Amino acid sequence: MQGVHMIRKVVCVVVWAVIAFGQFEVISISEGLSEQAIERLWPVHKGGAIVVNDKEVFIPDGSSLFLQRRSAPFDYTRIDLKRHKRDAIKIYEVTVNNEFYAYSVLGADNFVYLFKRDRRSREFQGPVLRHGKGADRIFLLSNNNLVATGSYRPALINYLARYMKGSLEEQRLNKKEKYDPLYKNHKAYTISVYNNDLTETDSSNVIDRTGDNARAYEGLYLTLAVDMTADENLFLIDNDQGYVVEKYSNVTNPDTSFEIKNSNFKKIPDVMTLKHMHELRDKDKAYSVPYALYEKDGYLITCFFQAPVYRKPVKPPYYFDVSTIKGEVLHSGDFEYPFLCEDDGEKVFLYVKRTGGWFEDDTHFLVGVTVEDLLSNQVTMTSIDASVEQQIKD
């Protein structure tokens, strides 16, 4: 507990700074972003598709990467990530370092593919086929290997690729013969590692569901809450285990795990039928969805919401917990605004949308807060709104 007392002492200084200057950092999302990209900010890009570094903000925008200055939203440009002009792609997830852009895209065939592009030579690597549900978040390691997270069944993918290319007659004859056994016998895993040639070299975190249990599970609102530390350890929460944080050292080696106790969290049943799936999909807030996890200086911020009725919009409140990496919960709460992304420093960002009037466009903001801000109870709806209003005035 000594570390917690130290934080609270530091927090007192932070509190006075917030009171004195009255602000959290607020990043205005540029009006140059396309309407389609703005519509996808939440919940499509939940948990990590937006990249923020000390100077720039990267946002997927159709087939390009929208780049704006962190402090100047009207200073922006676009980086086209299509290999060919005729490519019809939508970028879902992206990560950036000094050498590469790495990203997942939805192709014209409705399958998800992985790409890398060299920032200097502009040479492409990929495409690599992923599972239809895509990649929840991707990371580049220090050796530029790519880590993709999200439910993945390689044997099923290989079959579906052949199936899509076959004749209608082949599809009709092979569907019952091959498709059902593949679902019954092949489990999914959520962590995949690819080398510089985008060849898969390692995997981890098997989801232990097969047959109807797997089909029912995959018919729900699923996502991974995941983050990678500077020393390349991975922390994740998947819907399969409930509100359980799992640590993987060196990305794929199972290390430790702990359950976060939050009375608002509703776990998905361990064994499901298709009837269970429909019952859960038809009932509002029937189960919880972990949507984001951020590791900051030895602390974890974990986030979840209650699943909406199938194909309905996600609604607040958005719950969160702050814990140590050993599992001690230090603070819990909820906001009307979701956490959306993080920078490579101390901050995580809440997404705030302001609805315009008759002749005004909606406006969109990222509000940056730290673990210390959260532990000190300085992050409230009032303080968030006040920061946004001050940004609008400025």
TAGISUL-V313323 format. One record per residue. N is the residue number from 1. RES is the residue in one letter. PSI is psi in radians with two decimals (999 if undefined). NEAR is the number of other ideal C-beta (glycine too) atoms within 12 Angstrom. D_CENTER is the distance of its C-alpha to the mean C-alpha in Angstrom with 2 decimals. Layout:
n,res,psi,near,d_center
N,RES,PSI,NEAR,D_CENTER
N,RES,PSI,NEAR,D_CENTER
This chain:
n,res,psi,near,d_center
1,M,-0.25,10,31.13
2,Q,-0.66,8,32.69
3,G,-0.64,19,29.33
4,V,-0.74,23,28.32
5,H,-0.67,13,31.68
6,M,-0.76,15,31.20
7,I,-0.75,28,27.89
8,R,-0.57,21,29.68
9,K,-0.77,16,32.45
10,V,-0.66,22,30.13
11,V,-0.63,26,28.40
12,C,-0.71,18,31.84
13,V,-0.76,18,32.01
14,V,-0.73,27,28.56
15,V,-0.81,23,29.62
16,W,-0.60,14,32.76
17,A,-0.74,20,30.92
18,V,-0.73,30,28.74
19,I,-0.74,15,31.91
20,A,-0.76,10,33.94
21,F,-0.22,14,31.67
22,G,0.23,21,29.90
23,Q,2.50,25,26.47
24,F,2.79,37,22.89
25,E,2.35,32,21.60
26,V,2.16,35,20.69
27,I,2.08,35,19.32
28,S,2.25,31,20.54
29,I,2.21,43,18.48
30,S,2.51,33,21.17
31,E,-0.17,20,23.19
32,G,-0.22,25,23.28
33,L,2.44,35,19.85
34,S,2.73,23,20.62
35,E,-0.68,15,20.73
36,Q,-0.71,18,18.51
37,A,-0.67,34,15.74
38,I,-0.70,26,16.28
39,E,-0.43,19,16.06
40,R,-0.03,29,12.58
41,L,-0.77,35,11.21
42,W,2.31,34,10.49
43,P,0.15,30,9.24
44,V,-0.73,31,8.47
45,H,0.43,40,6.27
46,K,2.46,36,4.64
47,G,-0.22,43,2.95
48,G,0.16,44,4.13
49,A,-0.41,42,5.99
50,I,2.27,45,8.87
51,V,2.23,39,10.98
52,V,2.14,35,13.72
53,N,-2.88,22,16.70
54,D,-0.33,16,20.10
55,K,-0.40,19,21.40
56,E,2.80,27,18.92
57,V,2.21,44,15.86
58,F,2.23,42,14.34
59,I,2.23,45,12.95
60,P,2.34,41,12.90
61,D,1.58,39,16.07
62,G,-2.14,28,17.51
63,S,0.18,31,18.85
64,S,2.98,30,18.74
65,L,2.08,38,16.81
66,F,2.20,37,17.82
67,L,2.09,33,18.90
68,Q,2.71,34,20.32
69,R,2.45,23,21.99
70,R,-0.62,32,20.34
71,S,-0.03,20,23.73
72,A,1.54,16,25.03
73,P,-0.30,26,23.00
74,F,-0.06,14,26.02
75,D,1.65,16,25.98
76,Y,2.87,27,23.61
77,T,3.05,20,23.70
78,R,2.51,23,22.00
79,I,1.96,27,21.50
80,D,2.17,22,22.25
81,L,0.29,38,20.38
82,K,2.46,26,22.53
83,R,-0.70,23,24.92
84,H,2.65,12,27.54
85,K,-0.54,9,28.37
86,R,-0.16,9,28.51
87,D,2.33,24,24.93
88,A,1.67,17,23.04
89,I,2.76,34,19.31
90,K,2.18,33,16.14
91,I,2.24,46,13.43
92,Y,-0.97,42,9.89
93,E,2.61,47,8.00
94,V,2.59,44,10.12
95,T,2.69,42,11.30
96,V,2.39,34,14.79
97,N,-2.92,25,17.69
98,N,-0.31,13,21.40
99,E,-0.57,21,22.21
100,F,2.67,33,19.51
101,Y,2.30,38,16.87
102,A,2.43,42,14.69
103,Y,2.74,48,12.75
104,S,2.53,47,12.26
105,V,2.67,42,14.40
106,L,2.03,30,15.78
107,G,3.03,29,19.48
108,A,-0.38,17,22.50
109,D,0.11,19,22.94
110,N,0.30,19,19.62
111,F,2.72,29,18.48
112,V,2.38,35,15.47
113,Y,2.66,38,16.61
114,L,2.49,45,15.67
115,F,2.73,40,17.58
116,K,2.53,38,18.58
117,R,2.25,35,20.92
118,D,2.23,20,23.27
119,R,-0.41,22,23.36
120,R,-0.95,10,27.12
121,S,-0.33,11,28.56
122,R,0.28,16,26.05
123,E,2.52,17,26.42
124,F,2.59,28,23.83
125,Q,2.36,28,22.80
126,G,3.10,33,21.65
127,P,2.65,29,20.99
128,V,2.22,34,19.84
129,L,2.33,34,19.27
130,R,3.03,42,16.26
131,H,2.67,35,16.16
132,G,-0.47,26,16.15
133,K,-0.10,33,12.82
134,G,-2.75,36,11.30
135,A,2.10,43,8.77
136,D,-0.67,44,5.23
137,R,2.55,45,5.13
138,I,2.68,49,8.67
139,F,2.64,43,11.18
140,L,2.25,33,14.86
141,L,3.02,31,17.38
142,S,-0.45,17,20.57
143,N,0.18,19,22.49
144,N,0.16,27,20.08
145,N,2.67,32,19.16
146,L,2.35,43,15.75
147,V,2.18,46,13.32
148,A,2.38,51,11.15
149,T,2.52,48,9.39
150,G,2.58,39,9.80
151,S,2.25,39,13.14
152,Y,2.18,40,15.83
153,R,1.59,34,19.61
154,P,-0.71,22,21.52
155,A,-0.67,22,24.92
156,L,-0.70,34,23.85
157,I,-0.82,28,22.32
158,N,-0.67,19,25.58
159,Y,-0.79,27,27.60
160,L,-0.61,29,25.71
161,A,-0.75,22,26.14
162,R,-0.69,19,29.86
163,Y,-0.73,24,30.01
164,M,-0.51,22,28.68
165,K,-0.21,15,31.32
166,G,2.99,17,34.16
167,S,2.88,12,36.77
168,L,-0.65,12,36.63
169,E,-0.74,9,39.28
170,E,-0.68,16,37.33
171,Q,-0.75,19,34.29
172,R,-0.73,14,36.55
173,L,-0.60,14,38.29
174,N,-0.23,22,35.33
175,K,-0.99,20,32.80
176,K,-0.57,12,34.25
177,E,-0.69,14,35.53
178,K,-0.66,24,32.38
179,Y,-0.85,23,29.31
180,D,-0.85,19,29.99
181,P,-0.61,17,30.93
182,L,-0.73,28,27.79
183,Y,-0.59,28,25.68
184,K,-0.51,19,28.07
185,N,-0.27,18,28.28
186,H,2.04,28,25.05
187,K,2.84,27,22.25
188,A,2.67,40,18.60
189,Y,2.78,33,16.75
190,T,-0.16,43,13.11
191,I,2.19,42,13.62
192,S,2.42,43,15.49
193,V,2.33,37,17.22
194,Y,2.46,37,19.02
195,N,-3.00,19,21.91
196,N,-0.34,21,22.89
197,D,0.09,17,24.29
198,L,0.59,31,21.07
199,T,2.27,16,22.99
200,E,2.23,26,21.14
201,T,-0.30,21,22.77
202,D,2.79,23,21.06
203,S,2.88,27,18.82
204,S,3.03,31,18.16
205,N,1.27,38,17.05
206,V,2.34,24,19.00
207,I,2.01,33,18.39
208,D,1.07,18,22.04
209,R,2.41,36,22.56
210,T,2.97,25,24.92
211,G,-2.46,22,26.95
212,D,-0.56,20,26.66
213,N,-0.71,28,24.53
214,A,-0.75,32,21.87
215,R,-0.75,26,22.40
216,A,-0.78,27,22.22
217,Y,-0.81,36,19.04
218,E,-0.14,33,17.27
219,G,-0.03,30,18.67
220,L,3.10,38,16.63
221,Y,1.78,33,13.37
222,L,2.54,36,11.12
223,T,2.87,39,7.57
224,L,2.39,45,6.79
225,A,2.04,44,6.21
226,V,2.55,45,7.07
227,D,2.71,43,8.79
228,M,2.37,36,11.96
229,T,2.97,29,15.14
230,A,-0.53,15,17.76
231,D,0.33,16,19.93
232,E,0.69,24,17.37
233,N,2.56,30,16.85
234,L,2.32,41,13.66
235,F,2.36,45,12.66
236,L,2.73,46,10.75
237,I,2.22,46,11.17
238,D,2.76,45,11.51
239,N,-0.46,40,13.37
240,D,-0.70,35,16.39
241,Q,-0.15,28,17.50
242,G,-2.57,28,16.85
243,Y,1.04,39,15.96
244,V,2.15,29,16.68
245,V,2.22,43,15.19
246,E,2.34,41,16.10
247,K,2.35,34,16.92
248,Y,2.00,33,17.58
249,S,2.54,19,19.99
250,N,0.66,23,20.11
251,V,-0.82,38,16.76
252,T,-0.07,31,18.44
253,N,1.99,19,21.24
254,P,2.28,19,20.88
255,D,-1.44,22,21.98
256,T,2.92,19,21.73
257,S,2.72,22,20.05
258,F,2.66,25,20.62
259,E,2.35,21,20.07
260,I,2.20,40,19.17
261,K,1.95,18,21.86
262,N,2.07,29,20.94
263,S,-0.27,13,23.37
264,N,-0.19,23,21.01
265,F,2.31,32,18.78
266,K,1.98,25,19.91
267,K,2.52,27,19.43
268,I,2.46,36,19.54
269,P,2.55,22,22.98
270,D,-0.62,16,23.41
271,V,2.22,17,25.64
272,M,2.67,29,25.23
273,T,3.00,19,27.35
274,L,-0.51,19,26.70
275,K,-0.75,16,28.57
276,H,-0.75,24,26.14
277,M,-0.86,30,23.25
278,H,-0.64,18,25.16
279,E,-0.74,20,26.13
280,L,-0.64,33,22.60
281,R,-0.49,28,21.46
282,D,-0.15,19,24.55
283,K,2.23,19,24.26
284,D,2.35,19,22.24
285,K,0.67,25,20.24
286,A,-0.41,24,21.45
287,Y,2.87,34,18.55
288,S,2.61,36,15.50
289,V,1.88,39,11.80
290,P,2.13,48,9.76
291,Y,-0.24,42,6.44
292,A,2.58,43,5.88
293,L,2.33,44,8.25
294,Y,2.28,46,10.11
295,E,2.18,35,13.36
296,K,1.86,34,16.09
297,D,0.80,23,19.64
298,G,0.10,24,19.92
299,Y,2.64,36,18.18
300,L,2.34,42,14.96
301,I,2.04,51,13.27
302,T,2.48,51,11.74
303,C,2.52,51,10.80
304,F,2.79,45,11.59
305,F,2.94,38,13.37
306,Q,2.30,28,16.18
307,A,2.36,35,15.78
308,P,3.00,24,17.89
309,V,2.53,21,20.66
310,Y,2.21,20,19.61
311,R,0.21,11,18.64
312,K,2.78,16,19.17
313,P,2.61,16,17.03
314,V,2.39,28,14.82
315,K,2.65,18,17.10
316,P,2.94,26,17.36
317,P,2.77,21,17.98
318,Y,2.02,35,14.66
319,Y,2.66,34,15.54
320,F,2.74,42,14.81
321,D,2.52,41,16.71
322,V,2.18,40,17.69
323,S,2.90,35,19.18
324,T,2.92,29,20.71
325,I,-0.05,34,19.50
326,K,-0.14,18,22.51
327,G,0.05,24,21.32
328,E,2.03,20,23.49
329,V,2.17,28,21.96
330,L,-0.47,32,23.23
331,H,2.48,31,21.97
332,S,2.66,26,20.40
333,G,-3.00,31,20.04
334,D,2.64,27,18.49
335,F,2.87,30,18.15
336,E,-0.18,20,18.48
337,Y,2.46,36,15.63
338,P,2.70,36,11.91
339,F,2.39,47,10.08
340,L,-0.63,42,7.97
341,C,-3.13,42,8.03
342,E,2.83,36,10.59
343,D,-3.10,28,13.60
344,D,0.27,28,15.34
345,G,-2.19,20,17.80
346,E,-0.12,26,17.95
347,K,2.56,33,15.98
348,V,2.72,45,12.85
349,F,2.27,45,12.83
350,L,2.55,45,13.38
351,Y,2.16,42,13.45
352,V,2.19,39,17.06
353,K,2.28,25,18.68
354,R,2.07,23,22.47
355,T,2.26,11,24.28
356,G,2.97,13,27.25
357,G,-2.75,9,30.80
358,W,-0.74,6,33.13
359,F,0.39,5,33.28
360,E,2.46,11,30.13
361,D,2.73,17,26.66
362,D,2.62,18,23.56
363,T,2.67,27,22.15
364,H,2.41,40,18.64
365,F,2.64,33,17.88
366,L,2.20,42,15.57
367,V,2.04,40,17.33
368,G,2.23,39,17.05
369,V,2.84,41,18.05
370,T,2.97,33,18.65
371,V,-0.74,38,19.03
372,E,-0.70,34,22.73
373,D,-0.76,38,22.32
374,L,-0.77,40,20.59
375,L,-0.45,36,23.18
376,S,0.03,30,25.97
377,N,0.39,21,25.10
378,Q,-0.29,31,25.27
379,V,1.80,38,22.00
380,T,2.94,23,23.28
381,M,-0.63,21,23.09
382,T,-0.81,17,26.36
383,S,-0.60,29,25.33
384,I,-0.88,35,22.10
385,D,-0.69,24,24.23
386,A,-0.69,24,27.02
387,S,-0.74,35,24.92
388,V,-0.76,33,23.75
389,E,-0.68,21,27.37
390,Q,-0.66,21,28.72
391,Q,-0.72,28,26.46
392,I,-0.75,18,27.77
393,K,-0.73,11,31.30
394,D,999,12,30.95
